[in-house]
Amino acid sequence: MITARVLGPEGRGILAIVLTWGGLFATLVQISISDAVVLLAGANNRDQVERAALSVARLLSFLLAPACAGAMYIVMMRYGEGIPVLVGVAFAFFSALFGIIGDMYRGILRSRQKFFYLQAFTVSQPLIYCGFCIASFMFLPSVEYFVAAQIISIGMVFAMRAATMKVGLSGEPNWHIGKQLLTIAATLHLSTAARLFTAQADRIAVALLWQPEIVGHYAVAVTLSSLFTGVFSTAIRSVALPAFANRTSENLSLIVLRIMRLTWVASFAGTAATIILAPAVAPILFGEKFATAGTMGSLLAVAYAFNPVKDVLFETCKILRKTRIIVLAHVLFIVSFLLVCASTMAFIGMYSVILSILVANVASLLFVSMMVKRNLPDVTVGSWLRPHYATLAECLALVSGASSRQETK
């Protein structure tokens, strides 16, 4: 809200361009060490796995962070004047440097099931950044200031993680385990990289094809669309995999269905709330210049509605060791997105991006649902899409603070 009000549509668009490309490159070089640690670490080898993961992450960060900065420089130069090139390069470099090792720390926290610390660190970075945003009123805020604030907040959270996880990581690493981690991480990274492009496809397309002012409006619309639904996807990706890991195949179907039903109800409620509230709150929160972003945010909320449920299916595929399904689903998403966007852009302009996201999400969801059904016959679209009284009752119990211990049949 502060960046939108302070910078205006054009400045907010320039900030979105820098953060979008920098975040894309930084995430692309994180090769899923977090998931590899969760899958490989056990009661007998946890310390060895953690030491090996730290050594691998340090090596990769020093190798890949400069490459990330170089790619960022090439992309920023194509925009010409008005883009803070050097600050953008610094953002990409430090995001990659801290991100690779930070992903390893997240894996250790997940394998130890320290979910409180995991979520605390996840929340800390945006909170610190918000503090810098509020402090911007005491200075002369600019795009450079807010990018620097992102770098500092990422670095502070990284330092806190490193201080917390320092205990138990001393000693010589086992490079044989390190090779195992790299093998698992590289395999999983295919799906992670594909997911990265699907998650950023709309923002990349808007940043490439339209002027910074329009990019600024779209960035605000994305923020509005994720106010009530984005948290579910984040929680599922962070918690679902370690929660599933110790389950047997006999009850996996029931667990997946239970989580999918709860996720769908929560996502549906969040989407409905966003559709109603986004047009009204956009000018209040972000300023009158962003009034049109409210309607765009409502449409984006509909396009993103199935993302949390799809995340559950993706995590299920990881447990089943069917990462190929995830990769194919993302490829289908990208192909569908490009086809719809290219065929409708001349008629509806930027709204073709939103329509493309909706069509691509539905197509990839149906595909991964059919593939999961082959391994878990009870997990069908109809089994989680239709409302169930038990699911609604459990939602009410969760909201009221009670703990439901009944199995959802």
C-alpha positions in Angstrom: 0.0 0.0 0.0 2.8 2.4 0.9 4.8 1.8 -2.2 1.8 2.2 -4.4 0.8 5.5 -2.7 4.4 6.9 -2.6 5.6 5.8 -6.1 2.4 6.0 -8.1 1.5 3.6 -10.9 4.6 4.1 -13.0 7.1 3.9 -10.0 5.2 0.9 -8.6 5.5 -0.7 -12.0 9.3 -0.2 -12.1 9.6 -1.6 -8.6 7.5 -4.6 -9.8 9.7 -5.2 -12.8 12.9 -5.2 -10.6 11.4 -7.5 -8.0 9.8 -9.8 -10.5 12.9 -10.5 -12.5 15.2 -10.6 -9.5 12.9 -13.0 -7.7 12.6 -15.1 -10.8 16.4 -15.6 -11.2 17.0 -16.0 -7.5 14.3 -18.7 -7.2 15.4 -20.4 -10.3 18.9 -21.2 -8.9 17.4 -22.7 -5.7 17.6 -26.4 -6.6 15.0 -27.8 -4.1 17.5 -28.6 -1.3 14.8 -28.0 1.2 12.7 -30.9 -0.2 15.8 -33.1 -0.5 16.6 -32.7 3.1 13.1 -33.6 4.2 13.1 -36.7 2.1 16.6 -37.9 3.0 16.9 -37.0 6.7 16.0 -39.6 9.2 16.5 -40.3 12.9 19.9 -42.1 12.3 21.5 -39.7 9.8 19.9 -36.3 10.5 23.2 -34.6 11.6 25.1 -35.9 8.6 22.4 -34.9 6.2 22.3 -31.4 7.7 26.0 -30.9 7.6 26.2 -32.1 4.0 23.3 -29.8 3.0 25.0 -26.8 4.5 28.2 -27.5 2.6 26.3 -28.1 -0.7 24.2 -24.9 -0.2 27.3 -22.8 0.4 29.1 -24.1 -2.6 26.1 -23.5 -4.9 25.4 -20.0 -3.6 28.9 -18.8 -4.3 28.8 -20.3 -7.8 25.2 -19.3 -8.9 24.7 -15.9 -7.3 27.2 -14.2 -9.7 25.5 -15.9 -12.6 22.1 -14.7 -11.3 23.4 -11.1 -11.1 24.7 -11.3 -14.7 21.4 -12.5 -16.1 19.7 -9.6 -14.2 22.0 -7.1 -15.7 21.2 -8.3 -19.2 17.5 -8.1 -18.7 17.5 -4.7 -16.9 19.5 -3.1 -19.8 16.8 -3.8 -22.3 14.3 -1.5 -20.4 16.4 1.6 -21.0 16.2 4.7 -18.8 14.2 4.8 -15.6 15.2 1.3 -14.4 17.7 1.2 -11.5 20.1 -1.3 -13.1 22.8 -1.6 -10.4 20.3 -1.8 -7.6 18.4 -4.5 -9.5 21.6 -6.5 -10.0 22.4 -6.2 -6.3 18.9 -7.4 -5.5 19.3 -10.5 -7.7 22.8 -11.3 -6.4 21.9 -11.2 -2.7 18.5 -12.8 -3.2 20.3 -15.8 -4.8 23.1 -15.8 -2.2 20.8 -15.8 0.8 18.1 -17.8 -0.9 20.0 -20.9 -1.7 21.4 -21.3 1.9 18.1 -20.1 3.3 16.2 -22.8 1.4 18.6 -25.4 3.1 17.7 -23.9 6.5 14.0 -24.2 5.7 14.6 -27.9 4.8 16.2 -28.5 8.2 13.3 -26.8 10.0 10.8 -28.9 8.1 12.7 -32.2 8.7 12.8 -31.4 12.4 9.1 -30.4 12.2 9.9 -27.0 13.7 6.9 -25.4 12.0 6.6 -22.5 14.5 10.1 -21.3 13.6 9.5 -22.0 9.9 6.5 -19.8 9.8 8.1 -17.2 12.1 11.0 -16.7 9.7 8.6 -16.7 6.7 6.6 -13.9 8.3 9.6 -11.9 9.5 10.9 -10.9 6.1 7.7 -9.0 5.0 7.3 -7.6 8.4 10.8 -6.1 8.4 10.2 -4.8 4.9 7.0 -3.2 6.0 8.9 -1.5 8.8 11.3 0.0 6.1 8.2 1.1 4.1 6.7 2.9 7.0 10.1 4.5 7.7 10.2 5.8 4.1 8.1 8.8 5.1 11.1 10.1 7.0 13.3 10.0 3.9 12.9 10.6 0.1 11.4 7.3 -0.9 12.3 6.0 -4.4 12.4 2.7 -6.2 16.0 2.4 -5.2 15.1 2.8 -1.5 12.4 0.0 -1.6 14.7 -2.4 -3.5 17.4 -1.8 -0.9 14.9 -2.4 1.9 14.1 -5.8 0.3 17.8 -6.7 0.3 18.3 -5.6 3.9 15.2 -7.5 5.1 16.2 -10.7 3.3 19.7 -10.4 4.8 18.3 -9.9 8.3 16.1 -12.9 8.2 19.0 -15.0 6.8 21.2 -13.9 9.7 18.4 -14.9 12.2 18.0 -18.3 10.5 21.8 -18.9 10.5 22.0 -18.0 14.2 19.1 -20.3 15.1 20.4 -23.3 13.1 24.1 -23.0 14.0 23.9 -25.6 16.7 24.5 -29.2 15.4 26.0 -28.1 12.0 29.7 -28.3 13.0 32.0 -31.0 11.7 33.2 -32.4 8.4 30.5 -33.0 5.8 29.8 -36.4 4.2 30.1 -35.7 0.5 28.5 -39.0 -0.4 25.4 -37.7 1.3 25.9 -34.4 -0.4 25.8 -36.2 -3.8 22.6 -37.9 -2.8 21.1 -34.5 -1.8 22.1 -33.0 -5.2 20.6 -36.0 -7.1 17.3 -35.7 -5.2 17.2 -31.9 -5.4 18.0 -31.9 -9.1 15.2 -34.3 -9.8 12.7 -32.3 -7.8 14.0 -29.0 -9.3 12.5 -29.9 -12.6 9.1 -29.5 -11.1 10.2 -26.6 -9.0 11.5 -24.6 -12.0 8.4 -25.4 -14.0 6.2 -24.3 -11.0 8.2 -21.1 -10.8 7.4 -20.2 -14.4 3.7 -21.1 -14.0 3.5 -19.0 -10.8 5.2 -16.0 -12.5 3.9 -16.4 -16.0 1.3 -13.6 -15.8 3.7 -11.1 -14.2 6.5 -11.9 -16.6 4.2 -11.5 -19.5 2.9 -8.1 -18.2 6.4 -6.9 -17.5 7.6 -7.8 -21.0 4.6 -6.5 -23.0 3.3 -3.4 -21.2 4.6 -0.1 -19.9 5.6 0.4 -16.2 2.3 2.2 -15.4 0.2 -0.8 -16.5 2.6 -3.1 -14.7 2.0 -1.1 -11.5 -1.7 -1.5 -11.8 -1.3 -5.3 -12.3 1.1 -5.6 -9.4 -1.6 -4.0 -7.1 -4.2 -6.3 -8.5 -2.1 -9.3 -7.7 -1.7 -8.1 -4.2 -5.5 -7.7 -3.8 -6.2 -11.1 -5.3 -3.9 -12.9 -2.8 -5.1 -11.2 0.4 -7.3 -14.1 1.4 -6.1 -17.1 -0.7 -2.3 -16.8 -0.9 -1.7 -17.9 2.7 -3.3 -21.4 2.0 -0.8 -22.2 -0.8 2.1 -21.1 1.3 1.1 -23.2 4.3 0.5 -26.3 2.2 3.9 -26.1 0.5 5.6 -25.5 3.8 3.8 -28.1 6.0 2.1 -30.7 3.7 5.2 -32.5 2.5 6.7 -33.3 6.0 3.2 -34.0 7.4 2.6 -36.6 4.6 6.1 -38.1 4.7 5.5 -40.5 7.6 2.1 -41.7 6.4 1.5 -45.1 4.9 -0.1 -45.7 1.6 -3.1 -47.3 3.3 -4.4 -44.0 4.7 -2.8 -41.6 2.3 -6.0 -41.2 0.3 -8.1 -40.3 3.3 -5.5 -37.7 4.4 -5.2 -36.2 0.9 -9.0 -35.9 0.6 -9.4 -34.4 4.0 -6.8 -31.7 3.3 -8.1 -31.1 -0.2 -11.7 -30.6 1.1 -10.6 -28.2 3.8 -8.4 -26.3 1.3 -11.1 -26.0 -1.3 -13.6 -24.7 1.3 -11.1 -22.1 2.5 -10.0 -21.2 -1.0 -13.7 -20.8 -2.1 -14.4 -18.5 0.9 -11.3 -16.5 0.3 -12.1 -16.0 -3.4 -15.7 -15.0 -2.7 -14.5 -12.4 -0.1 -11.9 -11.0 -2.6 -14.4 -10.7 -5.4 -16.7 -8.6 -3.1 -14.1 -6.5 -1.3 -11.3 -5.9 -3.8 -13.1 -3.2 -5.9 -14.2 -1.4 -2.8 -10.9 -1.4 -0.9 -8.5 -0.8 -3.8 -8.9 3.0 -3.9 -9.0 3.2 -0.1 -5.8 1.2 0.5 -3.8 2.1 -2.6 -5.1 5.4 -3.6 -7.6 6.7 -6.3 -5.0 6.2 -9.0 -5.4 2.4 -8.5 -9.2 2.2 -8.5 -9.3 0.1 -11.6 -6.9 -2.5 -10.0 -9.8 -3.6 -7.7 -11.8 -5.1 -10.6 -8.7 -6.7 -12.0 -7.9 -8.1 -8.5 -11.4 -9.7 -8.3 -10.9 -11.4 -11.7 -7.4 -12.6 -10.7 -8.9 -14.1 -7.5 -11.2 -16.3 -9.7 -8.2 -17.2 -11.9 -6.2 -18.3 -8.9 -9.0 -20.0 -7.0 -7.8 -23.6 -7.7 -4.1 -23.0 -6.9 -4.3 -24.1 -3.3 -6.0 -27.4 -4.2 -3.5 -28.0 -7.0 -0.7 -27.5 -4.4 -2.1 -30.4 -2.4 -2.0 -32.6 -5.5 1.5 -31.6 -6.2 2.7 -32.4 -2.7 0.9 -35.8 -3.0 2.8 -36.5 -6.3 6.1 -35.8 -4.4 5.2 -38.4 -1.8 4.3 -40.8 -4.5 7.6 -40.0 -6.2 5.7 -39.0 -9.3 7.5 -35.7 -10.1 7.1 -36.3 -13.8 3.4 -35.6 -13.3 4.2 -32.3 -11.8 6.5 -31.3 -14.6 3.9 -32.3 -17.3 1.2 -30.4 -15.5 3.4 -27.3 -15.5 4.3 -27.7 -19.1 0.6 -28.0 -19.9 -0.1 -24.9 -18.0 2.6 -22.9 -19.8 1.4 -24.1 -23.3 -2.2 -23.3 -22.4 -1.2 -19.9 -21.1 0.7 -19.0 -24.2 -1.9 -20.2 -26.6 -4.8 -18.4 -25.0 -2.8 -15.2 -24.4 -1.6 -15.0 -27.9 -5.0 -15.7 -29.4 -7.0 -13.2 -27.2 -4.5 -10.3 -26.6 -5.6 -8.4 -29.7 -9.2 -8.4 -28.5 -9.1 -7.9 -24.8 -5.7 -6.5 -24.1 -4.2 -7.1 -20.7 -7.2 -9.0 -19.6 -6.0 -11.8 -21.9 -3.4 -12.6 -19.3 -6.1 -13.1 -16.6 -8.2 -15.3 -19.0 -5.0 -17.3 -19.8 -4.3 -17.9 -16.2 -7.8 -19.2 -15.6 -7.8 -21.6 -18.5 -4.3 -22.8 -17.8 -5.0 -23.4 -14.1 -8.2 -25.5 -14.9 -6.4 -27.5 -17.6 -3.4 -28.4 -15.4 -5.7 -29.1 -12.4 -7.7 -31.6 -14.4 -4.6 -33.3 -15.7 -2.9 -33.7 -12.4 -6.2 -34.9 -10.8 -6.5 -37.7 -13.4 -2.9 -38.7 -12.9 -3.2 -38.9 -9.1 -6.4 -40.9 -9.5 -4.4 -43.6 -11.2 -2.4 -44.1 -8.0 -5.1 -43.2 -5.5 -8.4 -44.2 -7.0 -10.4 -42.6 -4.2 -9.0 -39.1 -4.9 -11.2 -37.8 -7.7 -12.4 -34.3 -8.6 -15.9 -35.0 -7.5 -14.8 -36.4 -4.1 -13.3 -33.0 -3.0 -15.3 -30.5 -5.2 -18.7 -31.4 -3.7 -19.4 -30.0 -0.3 -19.4 -32.4 2.6 -21.1 -31.8 6.0 -18.1 -33.3 7.8 -15.7 -30.8 6.1 -17.9 -27.9 7.0 -18.2 -29.1 10.6 -14.5 -29.4 10.8 -14.0 -25.9 9.4 -16.3 -24.6 12.1 -14.4 -26.5 14.7 -11.1 -25.2 13.5 -12.4 -21.6 13.5 -13.8 -21.9 17.0 -10.5 -23.3 18.2 -11.7 -26.8 18.9 -9.8 -29.9 17.6 -11.8 -32.4 15.6 -10.4 -35.9 16.0 -12.9 -37.7 13.8 -11.8 -39.3 10.5 -13.3 -37.8 7.4 -14.8 -40.7 5.4 
